[in-house]
Amino acid sequence: MSEPQYTALVTGGSAGIGADICQRMLKDGWQVVSLARRAPEWSHPALHAVQVDLLDATATREAAAEVAQRFEVSHFVHNAGVIWPHLLADATLDELQGLTQIHLGSALTLMQAILPGMERRAFGRVVLMSSRGALGLATRTNYSATKAGMIGMARTWALELAPKGITVNVVAPGPIQTPMFYEVITPGSEREHKLASAIPVGRIGRPDDVTRAVMFFADPANSFVTGQTLYVCGGASVGTLVI
């Protein structure tokens, strides 16, 4: 059996959108390294699960060094994240620091570890997972701030890395049927139905909707697209969305 041509590092690959991305890449014959707090409940010969809490900066540095030493990473998808919704009056600095670490700090640490390999090979595809919430959403002070920060960081990386054959783009999903979504919205509730009806296309998104966008940016042929943000939100980024 020939060696996989590409190796992808996917954070939060054990469930939800991350699991769907991993499974699609594995189906396409790639090797995948999942970085998550929990090991996936499914297996594949080309899947390597590394358990780490990305909220822990020290543990993240150690995991980053391990991955960079063991694998030649060609693709990096930073999908891991948490929401922690609060109105402004209840938002805390501790939670802001936590979301900064998982959304921005861990991305920086992991990218710095795998960047030398991408530069040697003059090839890389990086996709950061932001959110429709980056445009502003009630109860999302800390979440929207750090998700918006991912867009600025990606645009900066895109400029720096474009001459090196490395593209950096952002996918920003709207409401997607994942375990994290259903931690905030009760499945089958009136609130979920009202949210679906408020989305222009009339439904909540599915993980595979996001995966297809990620795979577009991950495609080696798409070398002329960098620094872009693609909202996968059923049109919710065009108007007002109330969750």
C-alpha positions in Angstrom: 0.0 0.0 0.0 1.4 3.4 -1.0 2.0 6.1 1.5 -0.7 8.8 1.7 0.3 11.9 -0.4 -1.1 14.3 2.2 -1.2 14.5 6.0 -3.8 16.7 7.7 -3.8 17.9 11.2 -7.3 18.5 12.4 -8.1 19.9 15.8 -11.4 18.9 17.4 -11.5 15.9 15.1 -13.3 13.5 17.5 -16.8 14.7 17.0 -19.1 17.0 15.0 -17.7 19.0 12.1 -14.1 17.9 12.9 -15.1 14.2 12.7 -16.8 14.8 9.4 -13.8 16.6 8.0 -11.5 13.8 9.2 -13.7 11.1 7.7 -13.8 12.9 4.3 -10.1 13.2 4.2 -9.6 9.6 5.1 -12.0 8.6 2.4 -9.9 10.6 -0.1 -6.8 8.6 0.9 -5.2 11.1 3.2 -3.5 10.4 6.6 -5.2 12.4 9.4 -4.0 13.4 12.8 -6.8 14.4 15.1 -6.0 16.6 18.0 -8.8 16.6 20.6 -9.6 16.2 24.3 -11.1 12.8 23.6 -10.2 10.0 21.2 -12.7 9.5 18.4 -15.2 6.7 19.0 -14.4 5.4 15.5 -11.2 4.2 14.0 -9.3 4.1 10.6 -5.9 2.7 9.8 -4.8 6.1 8.6 -6.2 8.0 11.6 -3.8 9.0 14.4 -5.5 10.4 17.5 -3.6 12.7 19.9 -5.4 13.6 23.0 -4.8 17.1 24.4 -6.8 19.9 25.9 -6.1 22.9 23.7 -7.2 25.2 26.6 -3.9 24.2 28.2 -1.1 26.2 26.6 1.7 24.0 27.9 0.0 20.7 26.8 -0.7 22.3 23.4 3.0 23.1 23.0 4.0 19.6 23.9 1.4 18.1 21.5 2.5 20.5 18.7 6.1 19.4 19.1 5.1 15.7 19.0 3.0 16.1 15.9 5.7 18.1 14.1 8.3 15.4 15.0 6.2 12.4 13.9 4.4 13.7 10.9 5.0 15.8 7.8 1.9 17.9 7.9 0.7 19.3 4.6 -2.8 20.5 5.8 -3.9 22.2 9.0 -7.5 22.6 9.9 -8.1 24.4 13.2 -11.6 23.4 14.0 -11.6 23.0 17.8 -13.6 25.6 19.7 -16.1 26.3 22.5 -18.9 28.8 22.9 -19.5 29.7 26.6 -22.5 32.1 25.8 -23.1 35.0 28.2 -24.7 38.4 28.0 -22.2 41.3 28.3 -22.9 41.8 32.0 -22.0 38.2 32.8 -18.9 37.8 30.4 -15.7 37.2 32.3 -12.0 37.8 31.6 -11.2 34.3 32.5 -13.5 33.0 29.8 -12.1 35.5 27.3 -8.6 34.3 28.1 -9.8 30.7 27.7 -11.4 31.3 24.3 -8.3 33.3 23.2 -6.2 30.3 24.0 -8.3 27.7 22.2 -9.3 29.8 19.1 -6.1 31.8 18.6 -3.3 30.7 20.9 -3.5 27.0 20.0 -3.7 27.8 16.3 -0.5 29.9 16.6 1.4 27.3 18.6 0.4 24.5 16.2 1.1 26.5 13.1 4.6 27.6 14.3 5.4 23.9 15.0 4.4 22.6 11.5 5.4 25.7 9.5 9.1 24.7 8.9 8.0 21.5 7.3 5.5 23.3 5.0 8.2 25.8 4.1 10.7 23.0 3.2 8.1 21.4 0.9 6.9 24.8 -0.4 3.4 23.6 0.1 0.7 23.9 2.7 -3.1 24.4 3.1 -4.4 26.1 6.3 -8.0 26.5 7.1 -9.2 28.2 10.3 -12.7 27.7 11.5 -14.3 30.9 12.5 -18.1 31.5 12.8 -21.0 33.5 11.6 -20.9 34.9 15.1 -17.7 36.8 14.3 -20.1 39.4 12.7 -21.8 39.9 16.1 -24.4 37.9 18.0 -26.1 38.4 21.3 -24.5 36.5 24.2 -21.3 36.0 22.3 -19.0 38.9 23.5 -15.9 36.6 24.1 -16.8 34.1 21.4 -17.3 36.6 18.6 -14.2 38.6 19.6 -11.9 35.6 19.3 -13.6 34.2 16.2 -13.2 37.6 14.5 -9.6 37.5 15.6 -9.1 34.3 13.6 -10.1 36.1 10.4 -7.5 38.9 11.0 -4.9 36.3 11.9 -5.6 34.2 8.8 -5.4 37.3 6.5 -2.0 38.2 8.0 -0.7 34.6 7.6 -2.0 34.5 4.1 0.1 37.6 3.2 3.3 36.2 4.8 3.0 32.7 3.5 1.7 33.2 0.0 5.2 33.4 -1.5 6.0 30.0 0.2 3.3 28.0 -1.5 1.1 28.1 1.6 -2.5 29.3 1.5 -4.5 30.3 4.5 -8.3 30.7 4.5 -11.3 30.8 6.8 -14.5 28.9 6.9 -17.2 30.6 9.1 -20.2 28.3 9.7 -23.6 29.4 10.9 -25.8 27.1 13.0 -24.7 23.5 12.4 -26.2 20.3 13.8 -23.4 19.3 16.1 -23.1 18.3 19.8 -21.8 21.8 20.6 -24.8 23.4 18.9 -27.2 21.2 20.9 -25.5 22.2 24.1 -27.0 25.7 23.5 -30.2 24.8 21.6 -32.5 22.0 22.8 -33.0 19.4 20.0 -36.5 19.6 18.4 -37.4 22.7 20.5 -39.5 25.6 19.4 -36.3 27.7 19.6 -34.6 25.4 17.1 -37.5 25.5 14.7 -37.7 29.3 14.9 -33.9 29.5 14.2 -34.2 27.3 11.2 -37.1 29.4 9.8 -35.0 32.6 10.3 -32.2 31.3 8.1 -32.8 32.2 4.5 -32.5 28.7 3.1 -34.9 27.4 5.8 -32.8 24.9 7.7 -30.0 24.3 10.1 -26.7 23.4 8.5 -25.1 19.9 8.6 -21.5 19.1 9.2 -21.0 18.0 5.6 -22.0 21.5 4.5 -18.9 22.8 6.3 -16.7 19.9 5.2 -17.2 20.7 1.5 -16.1 24.3 2.1 -13.0 23.1 4.0 -12.1 20.7 1.2 -12.3 23.5 -1.4 -9.7 25.5 0.5 -7.7 22.3 1.2 -7.5 21.3 -2.5 -3.9 21.5 -3.7 -5.2 22.8 -7.1 -6.7 25.9 -5.4 -3.4 27.8 -5.1 -4.8 31.1 -6.2 -7.3 31.5 -3.3 -5.8 32.8 0.0 -6.8 35.2 2.8 -10.5 34.6 2.2 -13.4 33.9 4.5 -16.3 31.7 3.3 -19.5 31.9 5.4 -21.3 28.6 5.4 -24.5 29.8 7.0 -27.5 29.4 4.7 -27.5 33.1 4.1 -27.6 34.1 7.8 -24.5 36.3 7.3 -26.5 38.5 4.9 -29.1 39.6 7.4 -29.9 39.5 11.1 -29.8 36.2 13.0 -31.4 35.8 16.4 -30.6 32.5 18.3 
